[in-house]
């Protein structure tokens, strides 16, 4: 076996890049894509990865998150303890990707068309989010193992149910995960994009109770909960509030028949902001607008507001940011540090320290 070392942090990156086995990487990626793993049904992919990583002496242990969230699989955690430690290595790091995809309604048949990987089955997603990250992590650790490359210890985390409220990360026990720093590979944009800021996120479930009545013979005796809800929404103007803040009315359910004044209406909404104070002010405005409007109709209202996750900001001068920037520059990529309006496992991990 070849042994590559890090002398005074001078790394011959081309030598490392040449070790990437493109055929193996693509084969593994296609196999991972073909395994269906919608949220709460990640079992088959987890079992596949356990076998793959044990081949490079990494045991992936599974936690009990599946039982807690009603899924068939828990988070996977593994450790690569490198015998060829980097000289003056500051700390171990973790690498994280999530196992689940959005809902899958048909077979996934990955193919390469005009240099791009797509699903030949146009009726179904490809599911590359976040499986491209899983394939990349697998290839990277395989190369390190095969060539006895000096590096720091690497902890692996593969979470479940990220797409439905980052549930896997929320239930992740960090007691046995030692690194202070890590990288979550999950986000939009070209290679070189680094997200150092993400939003605070609240969700709302709003129950409106009016009064049913026959719509043809005595509509005056009813209180139309849908009409009251529509009036409240019309006063809010959901969408982009400012450069930091957005909110959305996503789901409306109400009524039972066309000839009955609808008694019950349920609204599901969300609000996000990079600035927590702005989110708190917006949340208050949404709640008060709904309450005042609904009460004017003589209807009753219940609002459940939930903080789905906290936002974060990582200073560009911090160690972890410098590590990311340096790694990208070593690859010949131009780092682009930006904020995102989306949330991910990293929101949860930062909130846990």
C-alpha positions as CSV (number, residue, x, y, z in Angstrom):
1,X,0.0,0.0,0.0
2,X,1.1,3.5,-0.8
3,X,1.3,5.9,2.2
4,X,0.7,9.6,1.7
5,X,1.7,12.0,4.4
6,X,1.2,15.6,5.3
7,X,4.5,17.3,5.7
8,X,4.2,20.9,7.1
9,X,0.6,20.9,5.7
10,X,1.9,20.8,2.1
11,X,-0.4,18.4,0.3
12,X,0.0,17.3,-3.3
13,X,-3.8,17.5,-4.1
14,X,-3.5,16.2,-7.6
15,X,-2.0,13.0,-6.2
16,X,-5.1,12.6,-4.0
17,X,-7.5,13.4,-6.8
18,X,-5.9,10.8,-9.1
19,X,-6.8,8.2,-6.5
20,X,-10.5,8.7,-6.9
21,X,-12.0,5.6,-8.6
22,X,-14.6,7.2,-10.9
23,X,-16.0,3.9,-12.0
24,X,-16.5,2.7,-8.4
25,X,-17.8,6.0,-7.2
26,X,-20.4,6.1,-10.0
27,X,-21.4,2.4,-9.4
28,X,-21.9,3.0,-5.7
29,X,-23.9,6.2,-6.4
30,X,-26.2,4.4,-8.8
31,X,-26.7,1.6,-6.4
32,X,-27.5,4.0,-3.6
33,X,-29.9,5.9,-5.8
34,X,-31.8,2.7,-6.7
35,X,-32.5,2.0,-3.0
36,X,-35.8,3.7,-2.1
37,X,-35.4,5.5,1.2
38,X,-38.3,7.9,1.8
39,X,-38.5,9.5,5.3
40,X,-39.2,6.9,8.0
41,X,-38.4,4.0,5.5
42,X,-34.6,4.2,5.3
43,X,-34.0,0.5,6.4
44,X,-32.8,-0.9,3.1
45,X,-30.3,1.9,2.5
46,X,-29.0,1.7,6.1
47,X,-28.4,-2.1,5.7
48,X,-26.6,-1.5,2.4
49,X,-24.3,1.1,3.9
50,X,-23.5,-1.1,7.0
51,X,-22.1,-3.7,4.6
52,X,-20.2,-1.2,2.5
53,X,-18.5,0.6,5.4
54,X,-17.6,-2.6,7.2
55,X,-15.5,-3.5,4.2
56,X,-13.2,-0.5,5.1
57,X,-13.3,-1.4,8.8
58,X,-15.9,1.2,9.8
59,X,-18.8,-0.2,11.9
60,X,-21.9,1.8,11.6
61,X,-24.0,1.6,14.8
62,X,-27.7,2.3,14.7
63,X,-29.5,4.3,17.4
64,X,-33.1,4.0,18.5
65,X,-34.4,7.1,16.7
66,X,-36.6,4.9,14.5
67,X,-38.6,3.7,17.5
68,X,-39.0,7.3,18.7
69,X,-40.4,8.7,15.4
70,X,-42.3,5.7,14.1
71,X,-39.8,4.9,11.4
72,X,-38.2,1.6,10.5
73,X,-34.6,2.8,11.0
74,X,-32.4,4.9,13.3
75,X,-29.5,7.2,12.7
76,X,-26.2,5.6,11.8
77,X,-23.0,6.6,13.5
78,X,-19.5,5.3,12.8
79,X,-15.9,6.2,13.6
80,X,-12.8,6.0,11.4
81,X,-9.8,6.0,13.8
82,X,-6.8,6.8,11.6
83,X,-3.6,5.1,12.6
84,X,-1.6,7.6,10.5
85,X,-2.6,10.8,12.4
86,X,-1.8,14.2,10.9
87,X,1.0,16.0,12.5
88,X,-0.3,18.5,15.0
89,X,-3.9,17.6,14.1
90,X,-6.2,20.0,15.9
91,X,-9.2,17.7,16.4
92,X,-11.3,15.0,14.9
93,X,-14.1,16.0,12.6
94,X,-17.5,14.6,11.6
95,X,-19.0,14.2,8.2
96,X,-22.8,14.1,7.9
97,X,-25.4,13.3,5.3
98,X,-29.0,12.2,5.6
99,X,-30.4,8.9,4.4
100,X,-33.9,9.9,3.5
101,X,-35.5,11.4,0.4
102,X,-38.8,13.0,-0.3
103,X,-41.7,10.6,-1.2
104,X,-40.9,8.0,-3.9
105,X,-43.9,7.0,-6.1
106,X,-42.2,4.7,-8.6
107,X,-38.9,3.0,-9.6
108,X,-35.7,4.9,-9.7
109,X,-33.6,4.2,-12.8
110,X,-30.5,6.4,-12.9
111,X,-28.9,7.0,-16.3
112,X,-26.5,9.5,-17.7
113,X,-28.0,11.8,-20.4
114,X,-25.8,14.5,-22.0
115,X,-23.4,14.3,-19.1
116,X,-26.0,14.6,-16.4
117,X,-27.4,11.9,-14.1
118,X,-31.2,11.7,-14.3
119,X,-34.0,9.3,-13.6
120,X,-35.0,7.5,-16.8
121,X,-38.4,7.2,-15.2
122,X,-39.9,10.6,-15.5
123,X,-42.7,9.8,-13.1
124,X,-40.3,9.6,-10.1
125,X,-37.6,11.7,-8.4
126,X,-34.0,10.8,-8.8
127,X,-33.3,11.2,-5.0
128,X,-29.8,12.6,-5.3
129,X,-30.6,14.7,-2.2
130,X,-28.7,13.6,-0.2
131,X,-27.3,10.4,-1.7
132,X,-24.6,12.1,-3.7
133,X,-23.1,13.1,-0.3
134,X,-23.3,9.5,0.9
135,X,-21.5,8.2,-2.2
136,X,-18.8,10.9,-1.9
137,X,-18.2,10.2,1.8
138,X,-17.9,6.4,1.1
139,X,-15.4,7.0,-1.7
140,X,-13.3,9.4,0.3
141,X,-13.0,7.1,3.3
142,X,-12.3,4.1,1.0
143,X,-9.4,6.1,-0.6
144,X,-8.0,7.0,2.8
145,X,-8.1,3.4,3.9
146,X,-6.7,1.9,0.7
147,X,-3.7,4.2,0.6
148,X,-3.0,4.7,4.3
149,X,-3.4,8.5,3.9
150,X,-2.7,10.5,7.0
151,X,-5.7,12.4,8.3
152,X,-7.5,13.2,11.5
153,X,-10.0,10.8,13.0
154,X,-13.3,11.0,11.2
155,X,-16.8,10.4,12.7
156,X,-19.6,9.6,10.3
157,X,-23.3,10.5,10.9
158,X,-26.1,9.4,8.6
159,X,-29.4,10.8,9.8
160,X,-33.0,9.7,9.1
161,X,-36.1,11.8,8.5
162,X,-34.3,15.0,7.6
163,X,-36.9,15.9,5.0
164,X,-39.8,15.9,7.4
165,X,-38.6,18.2,10.1
166,X,-35.0,17.1,10.7
167,X,-36.3,14.5,13.1
168,X,-33.2,12.3,13.0
169,X,-30.9,15.1,14.0
170,X,-33.3,16.2,16.7
171,X,-33.1,12.8,18.4
172,X,-29.4,12.3,17.8
173,X,-27.4,11.7,21.0
174,X,-24.1,13.5,20.7
175,X,-22.7,12.0,23.9
176,X,-20.5,9.6,21.9
177,X,-19.6,12.0,19.1
178,X,-16.4,13.8,20.1
179,X,-15.6,16.3,17.3
180,X,-16.2,20.0,18.0
181,X,-16.4,20.6,14.2
182,X,-18.0,18.9,11.3
183,X,-19.4,19.3,7.8
184,X,-23.0,18.7,6.7
185,X,-23.1,18.0,3.0
186,X,-26.6,19.0,2.1
187,X,-27.5,22.2,0.1
188,X,-28.2,23.8,-3.2
189,X,-25.7,25.6,-5.4
190,X,-22.5,24.9,-7.3
191,X,-19.5,23.1,-5.7
192,X,-17.7,25.8,-3.7
193,X,-20.9,27.0,-1.9
194,X,-20.6,27.3,1.9
195,X,-23.6,28.1,4.0
196,X,-22.6,30.0,7.2
197,X,-26.0,31.2,8.1
198,X,-29.5,29.7,8.1
199,X,-32.9,30.8,9.5
200,X,-34.9,30.4,12.6
201,X,-38.1,28.5,11.7
202,X,-41.6,28.5,13.3
203,X,-44.6,26.5,12.1
204,X,-48.3,27.3,12.8
205,X,-51.3,25.0,13.1
206,X,-54.4,27.1,13.3
207,X,-57.8,25.6,14.2
208,X,-60.9,27.8,13.4
209,X,-64.3,26.7,14.7
210,X,-67.4,28.4,13.3
211,X,-70.9,27.0,13.3
212,X,-72.5,24.6,10.8
213,X,-75.9,25.3,9.2
214,X,-77.7,24.3,6.1
215,X,-76.3,26.4,3.3
216,X,-79.5,26.4,1.3
217,X,-82.2,27.0,3.9
218,X,-80.6,28.8,6.8
219,X,-77.0,30.1,6.0
220,X,-77.6,33.0,8.3
221,X,-77.5,30.7,11.3
222,X,-74.0,29.5,10.5
223,X,-70.5,30.9,10.9
224,X,-68.4,30.1,7.9
225,X,-64.9,29.2,9.2
226,X,-63.5,29.1,5.6
227,X,-64.6,32.7,5.0
228,X,-63.2,33.8,8.3
229,X,-59.9,32.1,7.5
230,X,-59.7,33.7,4.0
231,X,-60.4,37.1,5.5
232,X,-57.4,36.7,7.9
233,X,-55.1,35.4,5.2
234,X,-56.0,38.3,2.9
235,X,-54.8,40.8,5.5
236,X,-51.4,39.1,5.8
237,X,-49.9,39.0,2.3
238,X,-47.6,35.9,2.8
239,X,-44.4,35.6,0.8
240,X,-41.1,37.5,1.2
241,X,-41.1,40.1,3.9
242,X,-37.5,41.3,3.5
243,X,-34.1,40.0,2.6
244,X,-34.0,37.9,5.9
245,X,-37.6,36.8,6.3
246,X,-40.3,34.8,4.6
247,X,-43.6,33.2,5.5
248,X,-46.1,30.9,3.8
249,X,-49.7,29.7,4.1
250,X,-49.2,26.1,3.0
251,X,-52.3,24.0,3.8
252,X,-56.0,24.8,4.2
253,X,-58.5,22.1,5.1
254,X,-62.1,22.9,5.8
255,X,-65.7,21.9,5.3
256,X,-67.5,18.6,4.7
257,X,-70.1,19.3,1.9
258,X,-71.2,22.1,-0.4
259,X,-74.6,22.4,1.3
260,X,-73.2,22.8,4.8
261,X,-71.7,26.0,6.1
262,X,-68.2,24.9,7.1
263,X,-67.7,24.7,10.9
264,X,-64.1,23.6,11.0
265,X,-61.1,24.9,9.1
266,X,-57.4,24.0,9.8
267,X,-54.5,26.1,8.4
268,X,-50.9,25.1,8.4
269,X,-48.3,27.8,7.9
270,X,-44.6,28.6,8.5
271,X,-42.3,31.6,9.0
272,X,-38.5,31.9,8.7
273,X,-35.9,34.5,9.3
274,X,-32.2,34.8,9.7
275,X,-32.9,37.4,12.4
276,X,-34.7,35.9,15.4
277,X,-36.2,39.2,16.5
278,X,-37.8,39.6,13.1
279,X,-39.2,36.1,13.3
280,X,-40.7,36.8,16.8
281,X,-42.3,40.1,15.5
282,X,-43.7,38.3,12.5
283,X,-45.0,35.5,14.6
284,X,-46.8,37.9,16.8
285,X,-48.3,39.7,13.8
286,X,-49.6,36.5,12.3
287,X,-51.1,35.3,15.5
288,X,-52.8,38.6,16.3
289,X,-54.1,39.1,12.8
290,X,-55.8,35.6,12.9
291,X,-57.2,36.1,16.4
292,X,-58.7,39.5,15.8
293,X,-60.2,38.6,12.4
294,X,-61.7,35.3,13.5
295,X,-63.2,36.8,16.7
296,X,-64.9,39.4,14.6
297,X,-66.8,36.6,12.9
298,X,-67.9,35.2,16.3
299,X,-65.8,32.1,15.6
300,X,-63.3,30.5,18.0
301,X,-59.6,30.0,17.3
302,X,-56.7,27.9,18.6
303,X,-53.1,28.5,17.4
304,X,-50.2,26.1,18.0
305,X,-46.9,27.7,17.2
306,X,-43.8,25.5,17.2
307,X,-40.1,26.4,16.9
308,X,-38.9,23.7,14.4
309,X,-35.3,24.7,14.8
310,X,-33.1,27.7,15.6
311,X,-31.0,29.5,13.1
312,X,-27.2,29.9,13.2
313,X,-24.4,32.2,12.1
314,X,-20.8,31.0,11.8
315,X,-18.1,33.7,11.6
316,X,-16.0,33.6,8.4
317,X,-12.9,33.8,10.6
318,X,-13.8,30.7,12.6
319,X,-11.7,27.6,12.4
320,X,-14.3,25.5,10.7
321,X,-14.9,28.1,8.0
322,X,-11.1,28.4,7.4
323,X,-11.0,24.6,7.0
324,X,-13.8,24.6,4.5
325,X,-12.3,27.5,2.5
326,X,-8.9,26.0,2.4
327,X,-10.2,22.6,1.3
328,X,-12.1,24.2,-1.6
329,X,-9.1,26.3,-2.7
330,X,-6.9,23.2,-2.6
331,X,-9.4,21.7,-5.1
332,X,-9.1,24.7,-7.4
333,X,-12.6,25.9,-6.5
334,X,-13.6,29.4,-5.6
335,X,-15.4,29.4,-2.2
336,X,-18.7,31.3,-2.0
337,X,-19.9,32.0,1.5
338,X,-23.6,32.8,1.6
339,X,-26.7,32.4,3.8
340,X,-29.6,30.1,3.0
341,X,-33.3,30.3,3.6
342,X,-33.5,26.5,4.0
343,X,-33.0,24.5,7.2
344,X,-31.1,21.2,7.6
345,X,-29.5,18.9,10.1
346,X,-26.8,21.6,10.7
347,X,-29.4,23.8,12.4
348,X,-30.0,21.2,15.0
349,X,-26.3,20.3,15.5
350,X,-25.4,24.0,16.0
351,X,-28.2,24.4,18.5
352,X,-26.7,21.5,20.4
353,X,-23.3,23.1,20.4
